[in-house]
Amino acid sequence: MNKRSVFLLAVLVFFCFGFAEAGNVIKTKVPKREKSQTDVLELRCDPIPVVRVAFIGLGMRGPGAVNRMTNIDGVEIVALCDVEQDRVEKVNAMLEKKGFPKAKEFYGTTEAWREVTKLPNVDLVYVATDWAHHAVIGVQAMKDGKHVAIEVPAAMTLQEIWDLINTSEKTRKHCMQLENCVYDFFELTTLNMAQNGVFGEILHTEGAYIHNLEPFWNTYWKNWRLEYNIAHHGDLYPTHGLGPVCQALNMHRGDRMRYLVSMATKTVCIPEFIKKTTGRDVSKEFQNGDHTITLIKTEKGKTINIQHNVATPRPYNRMYQLTGTKGFANKYPVQGYAIEGGQLSKDIVKNHEDLSGHSFVSEKVKAALMEKYKFPFQRQIEDKAKTVGGHGGMDFIMDYRMIYCLQRGLPLDMDVYDLAEWCCLIPLSEISLKHSSAAVEVPDFTRGAWDKLDGLHFAE
Ligand SMILES: NC(=O)c1ccc[n+]([C@@H]2O[C@H](COP(=O)([O-])OP(=O)(O)OC[C@H]3O[C@@H](n4cnc5c(N)ncnc54)[C@H](O)[C@@H]3O)[C@@H](O)[C@H]2O)c1
């Protein structure tokens, strides 16, 4: 192929698929922002004293969200929707049993939700369907004048990500991804420690979704999750790992992801499982590797390591690791902190064979740090969160914070650019893997406003 043909091919690929190879980094397309649009950083909307919520998707995840919302003052559950009638009726029965009015029911087809986003008496649409329906419902809900909260990952492709951003910017509606892991107690406290400089400057971070899904594969509606892993290559579930570390690194609030590279192992475990349990041979068509690693470089010279493995028999692990110039935090498999100074006695420094000098702080010091650095809102609601539950309470804190901010017209803790950054690993890791782990540019989803804000501040 001559140079002209290569150029024309690159232009064609760029316009058809949103990326093109240039130099040693594969460029990604940033669509032009329409003149009427501005960014939605720290978006404030009219306060909604009583938030009327419609739920779409009531499989394994949705009903728990409905239950959590019944524990938050100033919330009305007005509509319930799922393809399956019995799932809607079961959740409505739960509402009635708890003494709440029955919600309006929608079911029967994958398009039944279209009547829900149109309802005039809804402020917030809460989406917990399979991945294929997240973005399309989110976009329409905003167009129909609703705020939207979407389960993880909220978007699977660059097109879906940009559609959600553009719609949020045009409609001035909140579009929040329901990333619960940023509210887990260790991550929240550690974020506050990071914001108070306990770890110095954070240089390197790690996060992961390592969860053997073998016991769950057959429990998803129409097998959607397994089919997605059969059809796609890449980190398909990056947000639990990325969310907490991106917050600690102030992503699009002073720094931004510039490019990434991904590498994956071959595929073994899931096709074997499918063959064993159903007799179906997917070994030739199965796309995803068992273990995927993505490395990301940021504008300010930081690095992020994100891993995905839903295939092999390993203990659950989200890694969550912060490496700073003055300290270190780690959640899995050992939860703890190491802080400069406090650890290294003179003797230990002299004797570099003694590795205990590099250990975590004692459990007593850790407990004191975790008590000192709780966010005020965490202190206020952690007991209730533990009682209501949802992954030990973090799910409740997520819902509580979203409703708290909506009721007061405050910016939400997570905006549509967080959603974009945490989901973009799905399509970008796939591009990198298809090009022998080539570097892929991460688009600036704020379109030039990534250093407008000075860090992440939870609204009070
Ligand atoms: N944040 C977390 O910790 C967490 C945990 C589990 C699942 N999730 C996410 O929650 C979502 C749901 O997962 P799940 O485990 O409940 O899956 P599921 O298969 O059990 O439930 C999905 C439900 O969506 C319904 N549905 C599908 N298309 C629909 C449509 N067009 N309109 C209305 N309903 C529709 C299905 O009938 C089903 O009841 C997924 O995005 C998943 O990634 C997040």
The ligand as a Tripos MOL2 file, in Angstrom:
@<TRIPOS>MOLECULE
LIG
   44    48     1     0     0
SMALL
NO_CHARGES

@<TRIPOS>ATOM
      1 N1        -22.5630   -1.5590   41.0920 N.am      1 LIG1
      2 C1        -22.5450   -2.8300   41.4120 C.2       1 LIG1
      3 O1        -21.9660   -3.2500   42.4020 O.2       1 LIG1
      4 C2        -23.2880   -3.7850   40.5430 C.ar      1 LIG1
      5 C3        -23.5300   -5.0940   40.9620 C.ar      1 LIG1
      6 C4        -24.2580   -5.9380   40.1130 C.ar      1 LIG1
      7 C5        -24.6990   -5.4880   38.8870 C.ar      1 LIG1
      8 N2        -24.4310   -4.2230   38.5030 N.ar      1 LIG1
      9 C6        -24.9320   -3.7060   37.2310 C.3       1 LIG1
     10 O2        -26.3490   -3.6370   37.3120 O.3       1 LIG1
     11 C7        -26.9210   -3.8920   36.0430 C.3       1 LIG1
     12 C8        -27.9470   -5.0080   36.1540 C.3       1 LIG1
     13 O3        -27.2880   -6.1860   36.5430 O.3       1 LIG1
     14 P1        -28.0900   -7.4130   37.1280 P.3       1 LIG1
     15 O4        -27.1040   -8.2710   37.8250 O.co2     1 LIG1
     16 O5        -29.2790   -6.9480   37.8760 O.co2     1 LIG1
     17 O6        -28.5680   -8.1350   35.7890 O.3       1 LIG1
     18 P2        -29.9060   -8.9900   35.5920 P.3       1 LIG1
     19 O7        -29.7480   -9.7180   34.3270 O.co2     1 LIG1
     20 O8        -30.1950   -9.7800   36.8230 O.co2     1 LIG1
     21 O9        -31.0420   -7.8790   35.4820 O.3       1 LIG1
     22 C9        -31.2160   -7.0710   34.3710 C.3       1 LIG1
     23 C10       -32.6950   -6.7530   34.3230 C.3       1 LIG1
     24 O10       -32.9130   -5.7730   33.3110 O.3       1 LIG1
     25 C11       -34.1150   -6.1040   32.6470 C.3       1 LIG1
     26 N3        -34.1030   -5.4700   31.3350 N.ar      1 LIG1
     27 C12       -33.3070   -5.7480   30.2840 C.ar      1 LIG1
     28 N4        -33.5750   -4.9130   29.2650 N.ar      1 LIG1
     29 C13       -34.5790   -4.1050   29.6880 C.ar      1 LIG1
     30 C14       -35.3020   -3.0530   29.0800 C.ar      1 LIG1
     31 N5        -35.0450   -2.6570   27.8350 N.pl3     1 LIG1
     32 N6        -36.2630   -2.4380   29.7960 N.ar      1 LIG1
     33 C15       -36.5340   -2.8330   31.0800 C.ar      1 LIG1
     34 N7        -35.8670   -3.8170   31.7000 N.ar      1 LIG1
     35 C16       -34.9010   -4.4530   31.0090 C.ar      1 LIG1
     36 C17       -34.1290   -7.6220   32.6130 C.3       1 LIG1
     37 O11       -35.4400   -8.1240   32.4130 O.3       1 LIG1
     38 C18       -33.5630   -7.9540   33.9750 C.3       1 LIG1
     39 O12       -34.5920   -8.0990   34.9250 O.3       1 LIG1
     40 C19       -25.7590   -4.2030   35.1260 C.3       1 LIG1
     41 O13       -25.3980   -3.0530   34.4540 O.3       1 LIG1
     42 C20       -24.6350   -4.6000   36.0510 C.3       1 LIG1
     43 O14       -23.3590   -4.3590   35.5290 O.3       1 LIG1
     44 C21       -23.7430   -3.3730   39.3070 C.ar      1 LIG1
@<TRIPOS>BOND
     1     1     2 1
     2     2     3 2
     3     2     4 1
     4     4     5 ar
     5     4    44 ar
     6     5     6 ar
     7     6     7 ar
     8     7     8 ar
     9     8     9 1
    10     8    44 ar
    11     9    10 1
    12     9    42 1
    13    10    11 1
    14    11    12 1
    15    11    40 1
    16    12    13 1
    17    13    14 1
    18    14    15 2
    19    14    16 1
    20    14    17 1
    21    17    18 1
    22    18    19 2
    23    18    20 1
    24    18    21 1
    25    21    22 1
    26    22    23 1
    27    23    24 1
    28    23    38 1
    29    24    25 1
    30    25    26 1
    31    25    36 1
    32    26    27 ar
    33    26    35 ar
    34    27    28 ar
    35    28    29 ar
    36    29    30 ar
    37    29    35 ar
    38    30    31 1
    39    30    32 ar
    40    32    33 ar
    41    33    34 ar
    42    34    35 ar
    43    36    37 1
    44    36    38 1
    45    38    39 1
    46    40    41 1
    47    40    42 1
    48    42    43 1
@<TRIPOS>SUBSTRUCTURE
     1 LIG1         1 GROUP 0 **** ****
